[in-house]
């Protein structure tokens, strides 16, 4: 056992270890209004948790249909990024460190691919990283101590405009400088529409179904918490376990559905990886569009209010106070769940055919034009 007092999860222990302090008994969610008001007043978003969205029957049915239609492609992308991780690391001694929460199911899939197709046993941990706060250093120290000399590979689900990649780079540079380590910031993701990751499965703005739900597709684990009332200086960042949602939990169903496709996609994966570059340059192309939209739609530009990409737009609708949603094509299958959520929450949807991303979510601020 690497640590005690860790948050529970519905995932099997061999798939993942969440290095997160269990605050289930102590921490209560805030209403959307309370959380948004606190953030606008200068509080950090990780000091409070949003209420968990309970999906409607229509939305749940669409989620299952999306998994069914995308699982082979997801399997292919998992294979591509797994093989690229191995080639880029230039060692089989790899430890996967996913960034909770969106990175957790993707890290599990990569771990399983490594085991089942590549014949490698890659340990997998999930840790907290927070915008403007950095990565949980105690968690990284714990992993380093347990796996000295191993190549740590950071994993997330997707990129938006690159805020987490920048936060990871800053944290890695600081840890390397202070501790003499050799951590790498080459975060691996399934989808990199913002062109800010060097290891990815695709740069298309592609819907990863795990973005559609909250804890019920993430091992029943909450978003991560960093609030000094509950998290001491020597603690890991925290999280809750939602035992009351066990009957609705789809976490293992999702990873099992994708895992079942590994064998049938393995040959195509190997062919693609052998004929394409292992890594790609970061161009930050998506950030250029974010800057243009910020200047056009807000009187005072705060880029944290603009969430580009299908995954980030989904998050805005699930747990923020959305102002509007922009899409480039109302008919595209990757935005149908967004249309359901927007209708449920009375959020206007605007069609912008020239949009670089498939969709962009805009958050209310009081500074809209």
C-alpha positions, 0 to 999 in steps of 0.5 A: 500500500503506497498510502492510507486515507485515499479516496475510494473508487469503483475502479478495480485496484489494479487499474488505478490508484488515486493519490487523493485524500478522502474528504467524503465525510467532511465536504459538501457541494455548493450550489452553482450560484454559490460557486460562481459567486465565490469564483467571481469574488476571487476564490479558487475554483477548487475550494468548492465542488459543484453539484453532480449533474443527474442526466435525463433519460434522453441524455443517458440514451444518447451517451450509450449510443455515442459509446457504441458508435465511437468505441472502435475509434477510441480503441484505435486512438488509445492504441496510437497514443500508447505506442507513441508513449512507448516509442517516445519514452525509449524505455519499457519502464513507464509509470502512467500518471493521469490528471484527475479527473478527465485523465483517469479513464484514459489512463486506465485504457492506456494501462490496459492496452500496454498490458494486453497488446504490448505485454507491459505492466505500467503502474497507473496513478491519478493525481490532482493538477489545478490551474494557478495552483500547479500539480500536487507535489506530494503525490509526485514525490510519493510516485518518485519514491515508489518508482525511482528511475522510472519514466513518468508519463503524464496523461489527460483526456483532451486539450482545450486551449492549453491551460493545463499543459502550461500548468504542467510545464510550469510545475515540471520545470519547478520540480526539476529545478528544486529537486534535481529530477528529470520529469518530462512535460510531454503530456499524452492525450487522446484528442488535442484540438488545441495543438498544445500536446506533443503526444496524442491520438488525434488533433481533431476536436473529437467527442470522448464519451467520458466527457459527457458525464461526471463521476459516474464515468470517472470511478465515482470520484469527484473533482479534486479539492484544495481547500485549507479547511480540509487539506493540510500542508502534508496532505494530498489534494482531496476528493469525494467518493459518491457511493450513493451513485453506485447504481448509476455508475458506468465507469467500468462499462465505458473502459470495458467497451473500449478495451473489448476493441483492442484486438480488432484495431491493433493492426491498424494502430501499428500501421499508423504509428509506423508511418507517422511521427511519434511526436508533433510540434505544439502550435497553440493554434486553438488559442488564437481563436480563443483570443479573437472570441474573447476580444469580440464577445467580452468587454474585459477579456478573461480567457478562463471564461472561454472553453473551447472544444467538445469536451470543455464545452460539455464541462461548461454545461455540466458544472458552470454557469453558461452564457451561450454555446457556439457550434460549427455544425448543428448536425454533427454527431459530436455536438448532439449531447451539447444540444440536449444539455443546452435545451435542458438549461435554457442556454442559447446555441449559435452556429458559427460555420467558420469555427476552428473548434467543433464547439466553444462554451462561454461562461457568464461573467457580467462582462458580456458584450 
